[in-house]
Structures are given as C-alpha cells and as structure tokens.
C-alpha cells in the first residue's frame, strides 16, 4: 500500500511538473517573434517550407481530407494563397519566382480529379460555389502576383470564363448566395467567389462593377437580424439566415469583403468588433458566438473553449491586419503562436508537433494576408500587454504546487500556531 501511494505521488508530481512547464513555455512564447516586416516574411517562408514538404512527401492533402470535408482543397489552396500574398509583398525576384511556381502547383492540385471527387459535378455552377470560389480566387491571386508569366494566356482564359460563370449564375439566382453543396449555402463561400470577381476588375477593366454593387445591396437585405452581420448559413433559395453570425465564418467573410466593397466591409467590421472580438484570460481572442450567446464547436469552428473559436481566432490574424488593426493582429498572432507550441529548424516551422498541418496552412495564409498592411518596423507596444495572463498563470502554478505540498504547508501553519 505504501508503495502504491509513492507511485501515485510520483505520477501526480510528474503531471504537476508537465503542466508547470507548459504554462511557463506559453508565457515565455508570448514575448517571442518580435519581428519587423522582413523578418515576418522569412518566418512565413519557414512555414511554407514545412507545408511544401508535407504536401509533396507526406500526402498532406489526402490526410487532411480524411479529417475535414474540404481538407484536400483547403490544404492546397491556402498554401498557394500564402505564397501569392508573400510574393506580392516581397520585393525579391527570387521569392516572387518561387511563389509563382508553388502557387501554380497548388492551383493544378485543386484542379485534379482527386480534388474534385468530393464535390458534385451536376451542380450549377459545376462543383458548387465553394469549390469554384476558392479555385477562382487562387487563380486571381496568381495573376495579380504576375500577370505576364509564361503560358499566362491559358490561365487568363480560364479565369475570365469562370468569372462569367459565377456572375451569370448570380444573375439567375434570387439569393445573393449560390449553393456550396446541393440545397446548402454558406455566405463565406460566396464572398470568396465575389473577391475573385473584384480581382478581375483590378486585372483587366471594371466589367463587373455593377454586378458587385447589386450583390452588396442584396446581401445588406439578408443580414443576421440579431447582429446585423452576414450570417453563417442561409436558405439556398431565399438567402435568409438559417444560422446566425459565427466567429469562424465572419472572420473569413470580412477578410474577403475587404477586397469586394471597402465601405460595407468597414461597417461590418465595426459590428464584428462589438460582437466577436474579445479577450480570454487577458489574451486577445475571437468568440465563436456573439457576445451573450454560447454554443458548441463543430467542423467549421474547430474546438470552442471558454467561448473562443479556434478557426475564427487564427483567421482573424489576417482580418485584423487588413482593417488596420495591425498591433492587435500581432498580439493575436503571438497568442496563437504561444498556444500552438511551434517548433523551428533553420528552414522550417510547424505547430502542434506537426499533428494538424491544415492549422499551419491557415496560420501561414492569415499572416501573409497582413503583410501589405503592416508597417516595416517592429511593433512598439508595451511588454506588459499580457500581464493579466501572466498573473493568472502565476496563481495557477501556486495552486497546483500548493495542492501537491498541502501536507507540508499544513504542518508549517500548524507548527507556527
């Protein structure tokens, strides 16, 4: 019996030690990665090196497809988009060349039969607006990165045709949100598609300006009645909200809406700040449900802990940046970076010990999205910004070890009396 008690005490001591190390590491990591813009680009490059290896050598797309409904497409599309954003931001010809090559490879991957196999080819538009939207948006970013690369005419032709398909179907549809899957519509997917339409007008001439304006006007009539924000899920026929606004989707929606209509995006962003931007234990976070509401996590949001949605929080790094809240975006990144337990080598960087690389893809894209909006120099906010979390962590450690040594503490208190 005495031996069993010793073993239990050893196990409990080990648990306390591991928890303490994790808490200390998180607190230290909150003050790391104090990068200027150039250093941020190099750090993102390390993330992309890791993702490239996983995609090419470890079958990342198929592994993520086994976990998420759109895992293959997301893994490749986000990888390609992160390269595009990095290439657009970086002045180095070498980086731009690599970015173009990798983005085209990613585009070819999402056009493979393997990528299309999970989508319905009989839909209108074919494969649904989720697939076509991300496909066309990646293609638009490739052309914005370099509109004059070799064989660009083939890609321009595809892009122009797909823009026509999207807008033509939109004209026929009563709802401003085309179907992602049969009888199912998510506004976030439509926003991706419309951002690609806006990029058409940046690349060529303002052909779709009226269609975009009409679309925005329609969307304004289909807002979530509670938050006045674009809803999470809608009726595919009427466009009316089925599920109200959620942090995971509105963080993504705003990232694309900023490219579609600046004025409407700014209005929505202010409401987003009121309803979703928050702090948890003193650290910045994005609530999955509007203030005053609660709910569970799902495949869209990822885990929801203390009301915080993981997907929305990660995507917000880019969203906050494009709306000018770059310091807040940096703090949000530092928080994600700390809790993601990143590991680095000289040439690569990964999160969560490489167990869920699609998370790395979202982080890389979100960070690269903000490159053209952040200042060149390092941020200069107070080192005490996470002080509340530090104090909570200290109190937690005291509680943990007090519980372990409670007998010794009790004896000392009794002896002192």
N, C-alpha and C positions, 0 to 999 in steps of 0.2 A: 504493500500500500504506500509506504514511504517513497519507494522508487517511482511509482506511478505519479505521485504528487510532484516529485522532482522533474519528471518528464513533462508534465503539464505546465509547470512553471517555466521550463526551458522553452517550450513551444510558445507560450504567451510572451515571454521575453523576446523571442525572435520576431513575433508579429509586431510587438511594440517598436522594435528596432527598425524593421522594414517600413512601417508607417511613418516613423520619425524621419528616416532618410528620404522618403518620397516627399514629405511635407517640406523639408529643408531644400531639396532639389528644386521643387516648384518655386519656392520663394526666391532662390538664387537666380533661377532662369528668367524670372520676371524682369531682371535688370540686365539681361544679356541682349545680344543682337542690336546694339545701338548703332545702326547703320545709316550712312548717307545714301543718296540715290544710287551711286555707282556700286557701293558695297551691297546694296539690296539686290541689284541686278546680278551680281556674282553669286549671291546666296541662292537666288531663284534658279540660276543656271545649275547649281548643285542638285537642287530638287529635280530639275528636268533630266539631268544625267541619270539619276536614280530611276525615274519613271521610264526613260528610254530603255534602260536595261531590263526593267520588269516587263515592258511591252514586247520587246524583241526576244528575250531569253526565257522568261518565266510565264509566258502566256497570260499576262495580266488581264487582258480584255475578257477572255473566257472565264477566268477565275472570278472576276467581279460580276460577270453575267450570272454565274451560279448563285450569287448572293442578292443582287439587285435586278429588277426587271429591265433596266436600261444600262446595266453595268458595262457592257462592251462599248456601247456608243459613248457614254459619258467618259470612260477612261481615255478613249482616243480623241474625242472632241475637245475635252478640257486640256489635254496635253497639247494638241495643235493650237488651241486658242492662247494658251500661256506662251507658247513660242511666238505667236504673232504679236502679242502685246509686248513681249520682251524685245522682239526685233524692231517694232515700231519705235520703241523708246530708246534703244541703244544706238549710238552713232557709229559703232564699229561695223565695217563692211563684212568682216568675218562672221560676226554674230548674226547679222541680217541674212547672210547666205545660208548658215546652218538653220536659222529659224524658218526660212522659206522651205528648205528641203524637208525638215521634220514636220512642218505643218501640212505640206502636200502629202507626205506619207500617211499622216493621221487622216487626212481627207479621203485618201484612197482606201484606208481601212474601214471607214464608216460607210463606204460605198460598196463594200464587199457583200457577197451573198450571205456570209456569216452574220454580218451586222444587220442586214435587212430581214433575216429569218424570223426575228421576234416581232416584226411589225406586219400589219395586214395590207397586202398589196392591192386589195379590192377597194380600199378606202379612197375618198376624194377629199383632198389631194392624196395621191398614192402614198401608202405607208403612214398617213396621218401627219398632222402638223407638228407633233413632237419631233419626229424623225426629219421631216423636211425643213423645219425651222432651224434646228441645230446644224444640219447639213449646209444649208444656205448661208447661215451666219458665219460658220467657219470659212466657207468659200469667200464671203465678202471680206473677211479679215485678211485672208491670204492676198487678195487683190489690192487691199489697202496697204499691205506691207510692201508689195512690189507689183504694180500693175503691168510691168513690161518684161517679166521673166520669159524664158524660153517656153514655147508652146502655150503661152498665156491665152491665145485666141480660143483654144478648146475650152478652157475654164471660164472665160468670159461668156462664151456662148451658153454654157450650162447654167451659169449664174443668171443671165438675162432671162432664159427660158423659165427657170424656177421662180424668179420674181414675178413673171407673168402668171404662172400657175397659181401662186399664192394670192395675188391681187384679184385675179379673175374669179377664183372660188369665193373670195371675200365679198365680192360684189353680189354674188348669188345668195349669200347667206344672210339670214335675218339677224343672227347673233354676230357680234364682233369677234367671237372666239370659235375658231374652227375646231373640229374634233381631233383629239390626240389619238384616241382609240375609238372603236365603234361605240357610239352613244355616250362618250365620255369626253369632257372638255376641261382643261386646266388653263386658265389665263396666262400663266407663266410661259407656257409653250408658245402661245400666240405672240407674246411680247418678244421672244427670241426671233421669231419669223419677221415681225414688223421692224425690228432693229436691222435685219438684213435688207429690208426694203429701203429703209432710210440710207443705208450704206450704198445702195445702188445709186441714189441721187447724189451722193458725195463722189462716187467714182465716175459717173457719166454726166447726166443732166437731170434737173428736177422733174422727172416724168411722173413721179408718184406723190407729189406734194399734196394734191387734193385728196387722194385716197387716204393718205396718212392722217390728214386733218379730219376727214369724215370718220375714220376709225376711232380717233381720240374722242371725238364728240359722242360717238356711240358708247364707248367704254365709260364715259362720265355718267351715262344713264344706267349703268349696270353695277354700280359700286355696292359694296357691303353696307347695308343700312346702319349698322352699329358703328363702324369705324370710319366710313366714307372712303375706305381704301379699296383697291381692286381685290376681289375675293379669291379664295384658294381654289374653289371648284365651282363650276356653273352648269346650269341646264344647257345641253348642247343645242337645243332648238331656240330657246328664248334668250339665253345668255344671262338669265337671272341667277343670283347666288344660290348654290346648294349648300356650300360650306363657307363660312365667313373667312375673313383675312387671317392668315397664319404667318408666323415669322419666317419659316423656311421658304415659302413661296414669295412673300412680299420683298424679302431681301434680294431675291433673284430678279423679280419683276422690276424693281427700281434700278437695278444695275443696267437693264436693257432700256427701260423707259427714259433714262437719262440721255440715251442716244436718239430716241424717237422724237420726243417733244419736251424740251427743256422746261418750259413753263408749267406744264401739267406735272412733270416729274418733280419739280420743286414743291408744288402744292402737296403731292402725295408724300414726299419725303418729310415734310413738317408733321404730317399726321403719323407717319411711321415713327418719328422721334417721340411723339406723345404716347403712342400705344405700345411700342415694342422695345425701344432702346432702354436698357436698364443697367443696374449693377447687381451683382450677386456676391455676397461676402466681400464687398468693396472692389470687385473687379468688373470691367465692362462686359456686358452680355446682351444677347437678343432673346427676348421671351418668345416662345413658340405660339402662345396665345395672347390676345390683347390684355392690357392691364385690367385686373379684376376678374379675369377668366382663367380657367385651368383645363387641362386635358392630358391625354396620353400621347406618347410618341408613336410614330408609325414609319413606314418605309420612306416617306418623304422627308420627315423631320430628323430621323435618327432618334437616339435616346433623348428623352426630356427629363432632366434632373433639376429639381428646385425651380421648375418652370422654364428653364433655359433649353432652347432647341439647339442641338449641335450644328446641324446643317446651316440654319439661318445665321448662327454666330460666325461660322467660318466664311460664308459668302459675304457677310457684312463688311469684312476687311476691304474688299473692293468697292462695295456700295458706299461706305462712309467716305472713301477717298474721292470718288467721282463727284460727290456733292460738297467737296471742300473741307470735310472734317478729317483732315489728314492726321492730326495728332491723335484723335480718337481712334482712327483706323490703326495707327501704330500701337497704341495701347491694347487694342483688341487683338492684333497680331501677337504681341508679346504674351498675352493671356493664353491664346491658342497654342503658341509655341511652347509655353511652360507646361501646360497640361497635356500636350502631345508627346512629351518625353522624346524629343528629337535626338537622333544620333547622327554624327557627322564623320566623314572621312575627308581627305584632301579634295576629292572630286564629287562627292555625293552627300545627300542629306535625306533622311527619311524620318517618318513619325510612327509612333506606336509599334516600334521594333519591326516595321515593315509588314504588320499583320493585316492592314486595310489600306492598300495603296491608293484606292479611289479618294481617300481623305487627302492624301498628298497631292493628288491632281486638283482637287478643289482649292486647297491652300495655295498651290503654285499659281493657278489662274486668278484667284482673288488678289493675291499680292501683285501679280504682273498687271492686273487691271488698273491699279492705282499709280503705276509708275509715271504716267504722263500728267498726273495731278499733284504729286508731292513735290516739295522743294528739293533742291540738290543737296543741301546741307543736312546734318543730323538735326533731329528734333531736340528742343531745349527745354522740355518741361521738367518739373521738379522730380527729383529722385524719390521723393516721398509719396508719389502718386498711388502706390498700392499699400500705404501704411495700415489701412483698416484690415486688409487681408493678412498682413504681417502680424498684427496684434491678435487676430483670430487664430492664426496658426500657432503663435506662442502659447496662447491659452489652451489650445487643443493639446499641444505637447505636454504642458503641465498636467492636464487632466489625465492623459494617457499614462504618464510615468507615476503620477500620484496614485493612480489606481493599482499600478504594479507594486509600488513600495508602500502601500497603505498600512501594512502592519508595522513597518519601521517608523513611519510617521506617527502612527497612533501611539506607539511606545514612547517616542520622544515627547509627545504632547502630554501623555500621562505622567512621565517622569518629571517634566518641568512643573507640573502642578504639585 
